[in-house]
Amino acid sequence: MATAPTLDIHAHYFPESYLKLIAEDGGRCGTTVVADPSGGRFIQVGLLLRTGPITSAFIDIDERLAAMDRQGVRMHALSLTQPMVYWADDDLGVKLSVAFNDAISAAHRAHPDRLIGFAVLPLQNPTLSLEELERVARLPGIRGIYMATSVRDRELSDRSFFPVYERMADLGLPLFLHPMMVNNERLKQYYLINICGNPFDTAIAACHLIFGGVMDAIPKLQVCLPHAGGALPILRGRMNRGFEVRGECKTIPRPPSEYLKRFTYDTISYSEEILHDLIELVGAERVMMGSDYCFDIAYDEPVRVITQMKSLTEEQKQLTLGGNAMRLLRLPGGER
């Protein structure tokens, strides 16, 4: 088969325009950009959530392209990460979304063969989100929508999001999820907030999409789960048992494990055995390369993670490295 370009679907980006807005206007919503004694920048949301340090690798496009070249990655799908935009009031939430979305479109226009982007929406207000969705659908380089695993106190099964999901599906824009770090006293030590919190946060969000009827109500909606689906795949037996014996789980027409193939997944499992099991479970056509660039926990060689897997055929490797993403994102050369 033809060799597809390598495409990293999980690569984070902080444009200066987004950071500048937070620094200038975030204070009224309890959020600031702060520096530590070494000069590292952080986004501080209230007392609980701090993101950073935001190194130059998150911001500088030339540095990113050089890193991609070293890794053998042809294309990045640029995405925001926590704290997203939901902490802001409506006015600032829209401005932050516009700043980020315009920045990733500009990056694409400057490097059309290397960079695409996943837009963010001010989902604290679904009506305003629909307006921004219509705008970004016309921007060059926007190939999907990025959303956290919850929006303030609303789960992804909240009915207020259904019109947004429906319009995403109509526009052919896949939904990519990312966990928001779970703030819990038991997770503060040993980096458990990421090691345990993020995978379970992804599983919780996926369960809301399944049991909450989103996947049945909007069959054309494509949803990608980060971190190889987090804890979701290993919980499928427990989900099915709940469906069998608990009345509150009988909200869907078939066992929840059958919905696992309604999602796509990235490769960020940190285990060849786990990634192999995921591919066996859902099929190589539903798994796409990701790195988590450029956090310290990210894959340093995301391409090699796939190419060194002896259990995969060459065709499966090519699908995972870029073919699946090219098709899902409707990029030139991707199968329709």
C-alpha positions in Angstrom: 0.0 0.0 0.0 1.0 3.6 -0.4 2.9 5.2 2.5 0.7 7.8 4.3 2.3 10.9 5.9 2.9 10.4 9.6 0.4 12.5 11.5 0.4 13.2 15.3 -3.2 13.8 16.4 -2.3 14.6 20.0 0.1 17.6 20.0 -0.5 20.6 22.2 0.0 24.3 21.4 -0.2 27.6 23.3 -0.3 30.6 21.0 1.0 33.9 22.5 -2.4 35.5 21.7 -4.2 33.1 24.0 -1.7 33.6 26.8 -1.8 37.4 26.4 -5.6 37.4 26.8 -5.4 35.5 30.0 -2.7 37.8 31.3 -4.7 40.9 30.5 -8.3 39.8 31.1 -8.2 36.6 33.1 -8.0 38.2 36.5 -11.7 39.0 36.5 -12.4 35.3 36.3 -9.7 34.3 38.8 -7.1 33.2 36.3 -3.7 34.6 35.7 -0.4 33.9 34.0 2.4 33.6 36.6 6.1 32.9 36.6 8.1 30.9 39.0 11.6 31.9 40.3 13.3 30.3 37.3 11.1 32.3 34.9 8.9 29.5 33.8 5.3 30.6 32.9 2.2 28.9 34.3 -1.5 29.4 33.9 -3.0 29.6 37.3 -6.8 29.0 37.6 -7.9 29.9 41.2 -6.1 27.9 43.8 -6.5 24.4 42.4 -5.3 24.2 38.8 -1.9 25.2 37.5 -0.8 24.4 33.9 2.9 24.5 33.0 5.6 25.3 32.8 4.7 26.6 29.3 8.0 26.2 27.6 9.0 27.6 24.3 8.3 24.2 22.7 4.5 24.8 23.2 4.7 28.2 21.5 7.5 28.4 19.0 6.4 26.9 15.6 10.0 26.7 14.2 11.1 24.7 17.3 8.1 22.4 16.8 8.9 21.8 13.2 12.5 21.0 14.1 11.2 18.5 16.7 8.8 16.9 14.2 11.7 16.5 11.7 13.8 14.7 14.4 10.9 12.4 15.2 10.0 11.7 11.6 6.5 13.3 12.0 5.2 15.0 8.9 2.1 16.7 10.5 0.8 17.9 13.8 -2.8 18.4 14.7 -2.5 21.4 17.0 -4.7 21.3 20.1 -5.1 23.3 23.3 -5.0 21.6 26.7 -6.0 22.5 30.2 -7.3 24.9 31.4 -9.1 25.2 28.0 -11.6 28.2 28.0 -14.5 27.1 30.2 -13.3 28.9 33.3 -13.9 32.3 31.6 -17.1 34.3 31.4 -19.0 34.2 28.1 -17.2 37.3 26.6 -13.7 36.2 27.5 -14.5 32.6 26.6 -15.4 33.6 23.1 -12.3 35.8 22.8 -10.0 33.0 24.0 -11.6 30.6 21.5 -11.2 33.0 18.6 -7.6 33.8 19.5 -6.7 30.1 19.7 -8.6 29.1 16.6 -7.3 32.0 14.5 -3.7 31.1 15.6 -3.9 27.5 14.6 -5.4 28.5 11.2 -2.6 31.0 10.7 -0.1 28.3 11.6 -1.7 26.0 9.0 -1.6 28.8 6.3 2.1 29.3 7.0 2.9 25.6 6.9 -0.1 23.9 5.1 1.7 20.5 4.7 2.9 20.3 8.3 0.2 21.8 10.6 -3.6 21.5 11.0 -5.7 22.3 14.0 -8.6 21.3 16.3 -10.7 24.3 17.3 -12.0 25.0 20.7 -15.5 26.3 21.5 -16.8 28.3 24.5 -18.9 25.4 25.6 -19.9 27.0 28.9 -22.4 28.7 26.5 -23.6 26.2 23.8 -25.4 29.0 21.9 -22.1 30.9 21.5 -20.4 27.6 20.7 -22.6 27.1 17.7 -21.8 30.5 16.4 -18.0 29.9 16.8 -18.4 26.4 15.3 -19.9 27.9 12.1 -17.1 30.4 11.9 -14.2 27.9 12.4 -15.7 25.5 9.9 -14.7 28.0 7.2 -11.2 28.6 8.5 -8.3 27.0 6.6 -6.7 24.1 8.5 -9.5 23.4 11.0 -10.1 19.6 10.9 -11.8 18.8 14.2 -13.1 20.2 17.5 -11.3 19.8 20.8 -13.3 19.4 24.0 -12.5 18.6 27.6 -14.0 15.5 29.3 -16.4 17.8 31.2 -17.4 21.5 31.0 -17.6 23.1 34.5 -20.2 21.0 36.3 -21.7 19.5 33.1 -21.0 16.0 31.8 -20.7 15.4 28.1 -24.2 13.7 28.1 -25.8 17.1 29.1 -28.6 17.8 26.6 -27.4 21.3 26.1 -24.4 20.0 24.1 -26.5 17.9 21.7 -27.1 20.7 19.1 -23.4 21.3 19.1 -22.6 17.6 18.5 -25.2 17.4 15.8 -23.7 20.4 14.0 -20.2 18.9 14.3 -21.5 15.7 12.7 -23.2 17.6 9.9 -20.0 19.5 9.2 -17.9 16.4 9.2 -15.7 17.7 12.1 -14.6 14.9 14.5 -14.7 15.5 18.2 -11.4 15.0 20.1 -11.5 14.7 23.9 -8.9 15.5 26.5 -9.1 15.0 30.3 -9.1 17.8 32.7 -7.0 16.9 35.7 -9.1 15.6 38.5 -8.5 17.6 41.6 -8.6 15.3 44.6 -6.5 15.1 47.7 -5.8 11.4 47.1 -4.1 12.2 43.7 -1.8 14.9 44.8 1.2 12.7 45.5 3.3 10.7 43.1 1.8 12.4 40.0 -1.3 10.3 40.4 -3.3 13.2 39.1 -2.1 12.2 35.7 -1.1 8.6 36.1 -4.5 7.6 37.5 -6.7 10.7 37.2 -6.5 11.3 33.5 -7.2 7.7 32.3 -10.2 7.4 34.6 -11.5 10.9 33.6 -11.5 9.8 30.0 -13.4 6.6 30.9 -16.0 8.6 32.8 -16.5 10.9 29.8 -16.8 8.0 27.4 -19.4 6.3 29.7 -21.5 9.5 29.7 -21.4 9.5 25.9 -22.5 5.9 25.8 -25.0 5.6 28.7 -26.2 9.2 28.1 -27.3 8.2 24.6 -25.1 10.6 22.6 -23.5 7.9 20.4 -27.0 6.5 19.6 -28.7 9.9 19.0 -25.9 11.2 16.7 -24.6 8.2 14.8 -22.5 10.3 12.5 -20.5 11.9 15.3 -16.9 10.7 15.4 -15.3 10.8 18.8 -11.6 10.2 19.5 -10.5 9.2 23.0 -7.0 10.2 24.2 -4.4 8.1 26.0 -5.5 4.9 24.2 -9.0 5.2 25.7 -7.7 5.6 29.2 -9.3 3.0 31.5 -12.3 2.5 29.3 -11.2 -0.7 27.4 -10.4 -2.6 30.6 -13.7 -1.6 32.2 -15.8 -3.1 29.4 -16.7 -6.2 31.4 -17.8 -4.1 34.4 -19.8 -1.8 32.2 -21.6 -4.8 30.7 -22.3 -6.3 34.1 -23.9 -3.0 35.2 -26.0 -3.0 32.0 -27.2 -6.6 32.8 -28.2 -6.1 36.4 -28.7 -2.4 37.2 -31.8 -0.6 36.1 -30.1 2.8 35.8 -27.7 1.3 33.2 -30.4 0.2 30.9 -30.5 3.4 29.0 -29.0 2.0 25.7 -30.2 -0.7 23.3 -27.1 -2.9 23.4 -24.3 -3.8 25.8 -21.9 -0.9 26.4 -18.8 -2.8 25.2 -20.3 -2.8 21.7 -19.8 0.9 21.6 -16.1 0.7 21.9 -15.8 0.6 18.1 -17.8 3.8 17.9 -14.7 5.6 19.1 -11.3 6.1 17.7 -8.2 6.2 19.9 -4.6 7.5 20.0 -1.6 5.4 20.7 -0.5 7.0 24.0 -0.5 3.9 26.2 3.2 3.7 27.2 3.0 -0.1 26.7 3.4 -2.1 23.6 1.3 -4.9 25.1 -1.6 -2.5 26.0 -1.5 -0.9 22.5 -1.5 -4.3 20.9 -4.5 -5.3 23.0 -6.4 -2.1 22.0 -5.7 -2.8 18.3 -6.9 -6.4 18.8 -10.1 -5.1 20.5 -11.2 -2.3 18.2 -9.1 -2.8 15.0 -6.1 -1.1 13.6 -8.4 1.1 11.5 -9.6 2.9 14.7 -6.1 3.8 16.2 -4.0 6.9 15.3 -0.6 8.0 16.3 -0.3 10.5 19.1 2.5 11.8 21.3 1.2 14.3 23.9 3.8 16.8 22.6 5.4 18.5 24.4 4.7 17.5 28.1 7.5 15.7 29.9 5.4 12.5 29.8 5.1 12.7 26.0 6.5 10.1 23.7 9.9 11.1 22.4 9.6 8.9 19.4 6.0 8.4 18.5 6.7 6.9 15.1 9.1 4.3 16.5 6.5 3.2 19.0 4.5 1.9 16.1 7.2 0.8 13.6 8.9 -1.4 16.2 5.7 -3.4 17.0 6.3 -6.9 15.6 2.7 -7.8 16.1 1.5 -5.4 13.5 1.5 -5.9 9.7 3.0 -3.2 7.5 -0.5 -2.2 6.4 -1.6 -1.8 10.1 1.5 0.3 10.8 0.7 2.6 7.9 -2.9 3.0 8.9 -1.9 3.9 12.5 1.0 6.2 11.5 -1.2 8.4 9.3 -3.6 6.6 7.0 -6.5 6.5 9.6 -6.1 10.2 10.5 -5.8 11.2 6.9 -9.2 9.5 6.2 -10.9 10.7 9.4 -9.8 14.3 8.9 -10.6 14.3 5.2 -7.1 15.4 4.2 -5.9 15.2 0.6 -4.8 11.7 -0.1 -7.0 10.2 2.6 -9.5 7.5 1.6 -13.1 8.8 1.5 
